[in-house]
Amino acid sequence: MSTIKAINVQHPSASTGLALDANGNANIAGTVVAGSSMGWRNRIINGSAILDQRKAGAIISISSYGYGVDRWGYQCFGGGVWSSQRSTVAPAGSTNSLALTVTSADSSIGSTDAYQLFQKIEGFNIADLGFGTASAQTITLSFWVRSSVTGTYSVGLSNAAFNRGYVGTFAVSAANTWEYKTITVPGDTAGTWVTDNGIGLQLAVDLGSGSASNVTAGLWQAVTTSTLRTSGSVNWVANAGATFYLTNVQLEVGSVATPFERRDYGRETMLAQRYYCTGFKGQTGQCWNSTDAAMTFKFPASMRANPTLSYTGGSVSIEIIGGSQNAQMDTLGVNGSVNQYGARVNSMSGRTTLVIPLDPANSDYARIMALVAAGELTIAPAEPT
């Protein structure tokens, strides 16, 4: 490779341009015009696994379908079971990774078994890719991976209907060693791609799905399943005690992988809270009789869709101030939007005092102690057929 040595680079008609000093610093006299955005390059949220609102690093067991570390979901249908958690095992320069461990191996994988780790990207966030049109853009996936099982792994990309799919592959060459991988994928000019708040694009790492998921690698094609892999891919889930770590996952426009985009913690948290948030401690409302109360609470971010609300059961869910303490929430009625909800707490036990609604002379009120709002892209993909 040759090296061009210069101090200044400029257009023939310009008096100034790009100046390089002895330390390698560049000074640009004009305006930098990028071919693509220099911000929000990465379409993956929580690609470095720094956020774990659900479990705060605790281990969860995966044996069906659900979510763990923020924005990362699992499809685990078969005889195998794995555990998942946010880990501090990470490559140099990073602090966290998403960690999986096989706790119950599937030694006889059926043709329709499905094992994958996925992230569903919202349609608004891939609309500019132009998929389904002649202007579809090339995208590049990059990530760091570490696994105790070597061999070829599959990564699948698919649309919301799971009828268009692409499989790329990567090799884990050395066991228990961090390796950097990139996969470049041409844009899909066919199919229907959601560009609103539904599922725009699913990215999934296969961990041992059955033969019904096998497709040809390296091209967009019609598919009939949400789990995609090539024949000969590693059946990671068949190995008891096997480990798999993933971090710094980035999906961006273009054919070249750029350094991982590290958004500040507050911004990454806000992006994740569009899909899931928890807490809401200290939210207050008014008791209007011995069993009912009402309150309004706002979400920290505008959620993707009207969320499903749940609460921590037991006597610590609702605290009544001024009356009987620690009343239990039996039912929760809601009416709201993606930004805030009015909640009616019904059939509370432990209350004996009748409270006149909104009476400023009465100090009794209800307070939410633990509440969860979930607006994930949780349309369960069809199992392989």
N, C-alpha and C positions, 0 to 999 in steps of 0.2 A: 504494500500500500504506500503510495507517495504522499508527501506533505507539501502543501503550498504555504510558503512563508510570506506574510504581508502585514503591513501596519494599517493601511487604509483600503477599504473597498467602497467604490462609489460609481454612480451612473455617470456616463460621459458628459451629460448636460447639467449635472449637479455639482455644487461647490463643496458639499460635505456628504458623508455617508456613514459607513460602519468603520469605527476606529478601534483597534485592538492595542491594549497596553502590554507591558512586559509580564504582567501577572496573569494574562489571559482574559482580562475583563473586557467586555464589549460595550462601547458607547455608540448608540444609534441616534443620528440627528433627526431622522424622520419618524414616521409612524409605523409601528409593527402591524401588519395585516396578516392574520392567521387564516389558513384554509379552512379550519374548523375551530370551534370554540375552545379557548384556553382554560375555561372553567366548565364544570359539569361534564368533563370528558367521560367519567365512569358512570355507566348506567346501573351498576350494581350498588345497592345500599348495604352498608355494614359488611363490605367485602373483607375487612380486616378483623371481623368478629369482636370488635371492642364493645359492642352493645349486647346486653342480655337482660332485658327488662323482666322476662318471665321468671328466670331462675337465678340470676346474679352469680353465675358460675357453678351452680349446683348441677349434679348429674341427673339426667332424665332418661327413662327407658323408652325406646322406640320399638313398637311392635305393630303399628298400623299406619295411620296418616295423621300428620300434625306439624306443629311448629316448635322450634326450640330457641336457639340464638336468633336474635331479631332478623326477620325477613327470610331466614333459611328454614325450609320445610323438608319433610321426609315422607317418603312412600315406602312402606315396609310390609308387604303382603306375601306371606309364605311362612315357613317354619322358623325363620331366623329372627333374632332380636339383637339390637345393638343399643349401647348407651351413647349419649351425646352431652357435651358440655362446652362452655367457653374455656379454653386452655391458655396457659402461659407458655406453653411450648411453641416457639416461634422462630423464624429465621432472623438473622442479624438485622437490626434496625426496626424490628416489629415487636409488639408486646403480646399479641394474642393470636389465637387460631381457633377454628372450629374443629373439635376433636370427636372422633367416633371410635368405639371399641365394640367388637363382636362379643356379646355375652352369651348368646345361644346360636351356634352355627347351624346353617341350613346345609346339611351334607347331601341332600337329594333335592335339588332345585327343580321345581315343576316348570313346565313350558310357559305357564301364565303367571308365575311368581314375579313380583315387582319389588325391586330394591333400588332406591335412588335418593340422592340429596339434591334439592332444587331451590331455585329462586324464581318467582313469577314477577316479571317486570311489568309495571303498569303501562297501558297503551299510550297515555300521554307522553311517557318518557322514551318511547321508541318511534313516535309518529314521524320524526324527521328522517328516519332510515329509509322511508319510501318502499318498504317491503310490499310486494304484491303489485308493483308497478315497474315499468321499464327503467326507472331511475333508482332502483334499489341499490343501496350503498354497501360496500364491503365493510365488515366489522372484524375486530380482532379481540380475542379473549386471551388474557394472561393471568397467571396465578402461581403461587408457591404451593407445593404439595409434598407430603411426607407420608409414606406408608410402610408397614411391615411386610406387605405382600408385593413383590415385584411383578412386572408384566405390563401388558397393554390395557389401558382403561378407555372407556368411551364417554364422551360428552355430547349430549343431545340438545338441539335447539328445535323448538316447535311453536306453532301458533296456538291461539286459544281453543280452536276446535280440535286440535291434535290430529289434523289431517294433512299438515305439511310439516316435514321434518328434515333435519340435517344431523349427521353424526360426524364428529371429529374425534381423533384419538390422540392419546399421549402415553408415553412409556415411563414407568417408574423403574429406573435402572438399578438403583441401590436401595436396599432395605433400610428403613429408619434414618433416612438422609433427606434433608431439604433439597428440592430440585425446582428450578424455575421453568415453566412451560408456557408456550404460546400456541394458539390455534387461530388461523385466519380463515374467515368464512365469507364467501361471496354473498351479496344480497340476493334474496329470493324474489324473482320477478313474477311469481305466480301465487295463487292462494289468496285467502282473505285474512287480513291482519287488523286486529282491533287497535284503534287509536284514541280511545276514550279512557275512562277509569276502570275498564275491565282488564283482562289478561292480554297484554300486548305480545309478550315473548316469554317462553319458559326456557330457562337454562337448567340442565339437569346432568349430574354426574352419576353414571350408572355404577352400582356396587354389587351386581350379580343377578340381574333379572333373567327370566327364563328365555328360551329360544324363540318364543312368539314375538319378542322384542327385536330380534335380529334384522338389521337392514344393511344396505351397502353404505360404506363410509365415503365422505368426500363429495356428496352431491345432494341438492335439494330434491325431495321426492314426495309422492303421496304416501301417507302412513295411516295406520289405523289404531295406534296406541300412543300413550303419553310417555311410555318408557322406551327409550331408543338405545341400541348398542350394536356392535358388530359381533359376529360369531368369533370366538376365540378371545374375547375380552375377559379380564380377570373376574372370577367369582369371589370377590373379597369376603362376602358374607358367609362363605363356606368354611372359613378358617377361624376356629375358636381362639379368642384372645387377640385377633388381628386389630391393628390400629390404623387410623387414617386421619391425617391433619390437613386442613386447607386454610389458606389465608391470602390476603392481598389480591383478591379476585377482582379483575377489571374487565369490563366489556366496553369497547369504544369504537368510534367510527374510524375507518382507515385500515390499511394493510400492514401497519407497523405498530408494534406494542410500545407504548410510552411508559415512563416510570409511573408507579402506582400513585393515583391522586389521593392525597391525604387531606380530606376536608377536616375543618376544625370540629372538635367534639360536639359543640353545641349545634352546629348545622347538621351533622350526621344524626344526632339524637332527634332533631326536629323532623328530618326526613323519615326516620323509622317510626315516629309517633303518628304519622299519617295512617299507619296500618295497625298499630297496637300501642296502647298506653295504659298505665296502671298507677295507682296511688290515690289521688283525690282526697287525701286526708285533710280534715279541717273544713270540708264543705258543710255549710250550715243551711238549715231550713226551719220550717215551722210545724210543730205538732198541732193538729186541730181537734183531736179527740184522743181517747186512751190507746188507740191502736194504729193511728195513721199519721203520717207526716209528709211534707213536700219540700223539695229543695231544687235548686238549679245549679249546675256546675258546667264549666267551660273546659273544653279539651285544650291541651297545650299546642296542638296543631290542627289545621283543618283536615279531618279524616277523609279517607278515600271514598267512603260510603257511610250511610247511617250504620253505626256499629252495633254489634251484639254486646249487651252489657251482662256482666256477671259479678258476683260479690263473694266475699269470704264468708262462709256459713259459720254459725255458732254465735255465742253471746257477745263476741267482740266486734261484730259487724256494725252495729249501731250503738252509739252511746247517747243516752238521754241525759241532758244536763238540767237539773232542777226537779227531776222526778226520779223514778226508779232507774237505777244505773244499768248500763250494758244490756239493753233490750235486744232481742233477737229479730233479725230481718227474715221474714218468712217468704214474702214475695216482693218483687220490684216491678212496678209499672212505669213505663217511660214514654216520653213524647218529645221528639226533638229533631236535630239535624246533624250534619257533619261537624258543626262548630260547637254546639252546646245541647244539653239535654235537661229537661225538667223531669225530675223523678218523684214518683209517689211511692212511699214505703207503706205497704199494707200489712195488716195483721201482725203488728209487733207484739211480742209478749213482754211481760215485765212492767207494763205501764198501768197505772191506776188513776192518774190525774187527768181530768178533762181540761183541755186547753182551748181557749177561744182563738180562732185563727187571727194571726197578725196582731195580737194584742200587745202593744208596746209595754204594758205594765207587767206582763208575764214573761219571765226569763227562760221558760222551758223551750228548748229547741233540740233538733236532731242533728247529728253530725255523722257523715260518712267516714268510716274508719278504713275501709279497704274496698276499692271498686276497680274493675277492669273493663276497658272498652276495647273491643277487637273489631277491626275492619279489614282483616287480611284478605288477600286474593285467595280465598279458600274454596274455590270451585274445585271439588274433588275430581281429579282426572280419572277417566275410565281405566279400569285395569285392562291389561292385554287380553285380547280375545283371539 
